[in-house]
Amino acid sequence: MAEQLIPAPVTAAPKPPSTPRKARASVPADKYGWWWGTGRRKTGVARVRMKLAKDGKAAFEIESKSGKRKPFDQYFAEERDRNDCLAPLKVTGTEGKFTVIARVHGGGFMGQAGSVRLGLARALRAYDPSLEDALREAGFLTRDARKVERKKYGQAGARRRFQFSKR
């Protein structure tokens, strides 16, 4: 009799250990003590600067195109936008440690909130490179490249066609 070959059970291959990131040198603050980060999302752009808070007086302000500053919880009406702005600080455990000023323009509130999140994450990475792994794992250092697709000629929109009439 011929021996029957029984296939070995299929098991998932062990995941190779992730290669450690090359250690980055901390970027020194500018001469006034600010760390900078630029964020973009859709058509919104945010230039974020942060400084270590003195005497525990941390603040988070948004400066609009008109030049007026508002606390971020007054500027962003939606809870999801406020959470988006604070997310990098919460993940790294640095909430209440910095004075943050974000100058935003372009886009809507959601795009601006996303751009503030990216800019703040980049500024935190410049402040302390050891925070990069936590920020990258949460997805805060990845630029979301999705934008609105342009309208095409001969069509009602980017993809929508005009109604077809056979006769």
N, C-alpha and C positions, 0 to 999 in steps of 0.2 A: 504494500500500500504506500501511496505517496503521502508524504508529510504535508499537512496544510500549514501554510504560513499565516500567522495571525499578525496583522499590522499592530505596531506599537501604538499606544494611545498618544493622540496629538496633544501636546502641551504648548502653551505659549512660551516663546523664547524669552529668557530673562532680559529685561530692559537694560541696555548698557548704562553705566553710571554717566550722568551728565558731566561734561567737561567743565571744570571750574573756570570762571571768567578771569580774564587777565585783570589783575588789580589795577584800578584807576587811581591816579593821584587826585586828591581833592583840589577843586578849582578854588583859588583864593577869592575872597570877596573883593569887590572893587574898593576904591579908597574911602568910600562912605559906609562900607559894611554890608552891601547888598549882594545877593546872589540872584542871577537872572535866568529866565527860561522862556522860550517862545513856544506857543502852542497854536496849532491850526486844526480846525474841524469844519467841514463843509466850506462855507465862505467866511467863517468867523476866525478872527485872529486875536490872540491875547499875548501881550508882553507882560510877563509876571516877574515881579521882584519881591524878594523876601529878606528879612533881616531878623536877627535874634531879638526877641522882645525884651525890653528893659523893664525891670520891676514887675514882671508878670503881666504887663499890659499888652497882651496880644490883640491884634485886630486883623480883620480880613475885609478889605475894601475893594470895590470895583469902580474904576474910573472910565466913564463913558466918553464918547467922541466930543461931547460938549465941554468936557474937562471937569465935570462935577463928580465928586466921589460919594458913593453910598455904601453902607455896609452890605455885604453880599446877600444877606437874608432879606434886605429890602429890594435889592436890584432884581434878584431872581424870585419870581412869584411861585413857581412850581417847586414842590418838595424834591422831586427827582433832580432838578438842576442844582439845588443847594447841596444835595448829597453828592452829586458829581464833583462839585468844587472841593468839598472837604475830604473826599475819598483818599487821595494820596497821603494826607496828614494822618488819617485814621489808620491806614495800613501800616505806616511807619512808626506810629505811636508818638508823633511830634505835635499833636494837636495842642494849641495853646502855648506853643513855644516860640512862634514867629509872628512878626507883623508882615502881612502879605498885602501887596497892592497890585492889582491886575488892571492893565489898560486894555480895554476890548473895543473892537469895531468890526463891522461887517456881520452878515448873517443874522440869524434870529437868536432867541435866548438859548435854545438847546445847543446850537452850534457854538455859541460863545461859552457855555458852561463846559462843553467838551474840550474847547481850546484852553480854557483856564486849567482844567484837569491835567492836560498834557504839559502845559507850561510850568505848572507847579511841580509836577513829577520831575521834569528836567532840572528845575532849580534845586529841588531836594537832592537829586543825584550830584549836582555840582557841589552842594554843601557837604554831603557825606557819601562817598562812592559805595560804602558798605550797604547802603539802602537800596542799591540798584536791583539786587536779586528779588527783594520783596516787591518792588515797584514793577519789575518786568513780569514776575509771576502773576500779578494782579492784572496785567495788561495795560498799565498806565503809561508805559514808555513807547508804545506802538502807535504810530500815527494812523488814524482811520482815514484811508484815502478815498472813501466813497463820496461822490459829489452828485449833484443832480445832472442827469443826462440831458443834453441839449435837444431842443426841438428841431426836427428835420423839415425841410421844405416839402410841400406836397402831402403833408400829413397834419393831423390835428394836434399832435404832440410829439413826444420823443418816440413813442412806439405806436400810439393810437393812430389808426388810419381813418380817413373819411369814409362814410358809409358807401358801400359798393352797390351800384344799381346796374342790373343786367340790361334793362331796357329803359 
